[in-house]
Amino acid sequence: MGDEARSLMLPGAKKVWTVEAENHFDAMTKYYGHMGWGQYTTEHPADYEPYPDEWLRVPQGRRAT
């Protein structure tokens, strides 16, 4: 989860922010707040659905090789 995006980073790139969220809407609301972009909105009801439980079992802090 995210290895492809991490592979695009330059050497020495550092994580500067993390977020925990129950669903996509929660994550994006926090991200918009962090970025100072105002209020996040969505028209997609699925954005309010909880993330799948199996995502909780993915090791955190993995790095691309």
C-alpha positions as semicolon CSV with decimal commas, in nm:
position;residue;x (nm);y (nm);z (nm)
1;M;0,000;0,000;0,000
2;G;0,183;0,302;-0,129
3;D;0,498;0,129;-0,252
4;E;0,440;0,252;-0,608
5;A;0,405;0,612;-0,492
6;R;0,708;0,583;-0,264
7;S;0,916;0,455;-0,555
8;L;0,869;0,796;-0,722
9;M;1,028;0,985;-0,431
10;L;1,377;1,125;-0,450
11;P;1,651;0,973;-0,231
12;G;1,643;1,129;0,114
13;A;1,269;1,204;0,103
14;K;1,115;1,211;0,450
15;K;0,766;1,152;0,581
16;V;0,639;1,477;0,730
17;W;0,281;1,391;0,821
18;T;0,067;1,087;0,895
19;V;-0,302;1,048;0,953
20;E;-0,533;0,784;1,098
21;A;-0,885;0,774;0,964
22;E;-1,194;0,554;0,975
23;N;-1,288;0,613;0,611
24;H;-1,199;0,813;0,301
25;F;-1,408;1,114;0,405
26;D;-1,238;1,124;0,746
27;A;-0,892;1,098;0,587
28;M;-0,957;1,366;0,328
29;T;-1,117;1,601;0,583
30;K;-0,801;1,576;0,794
31;Y;-0,577;1,613;0,487
32;Y;-0,761;1,925;0,370
33;G;-0,724;2,067;0,720
34;H;-0,354;1,988;0,725
35;M;-0,302;2,150;0,385
36;G;-0,518;2,454;0,469
37;W;-0,749;2,390;0,176
38;G;-1,079;2,450;0,357
39;Q;-1,364;2,204;0,388
40;Y;-1,354;1,870;0,205
41;T;-1,678;1,763;0,038
42;T;-1,780;1,454;-0,153
43;E;-2,080;1,333;-0,350
44;H;-1,985;0,965;-0,312
45;P;-2,171;0,777;-0,036
46;A;-1,900;0,508;-0,037
47;D;-1,652;0,766;0,097
48;Y;-1,829;0,738;0,433
49;E;-1,796;0,358;0,451
50;P;-1,535;0,227;0,697
51;Y;-1,205;0,112;0,557
52;P;-1,181;-0,269;0,534
53;D;-1,059;-0,446;0,849
54;E;-0,784;-0,620;0,652
55;W;-0,618;-0,282;0,595
56;L;-0,550;-0,270;0,969
57;R;-0,332;-0,580;0,932
58;V;-0,100;-0,421;0,673
59;P;0,238;-0,347;0,835
60;Q;0,284;0,026;0,883
61;G;0,601;0,209;0,791
62;R;0,692;-0,011;0,495
63;R;0,950;0,127;0,259
64;A;0,996;0,067;-0,110
65;T;1,304;-0,134;-0,198
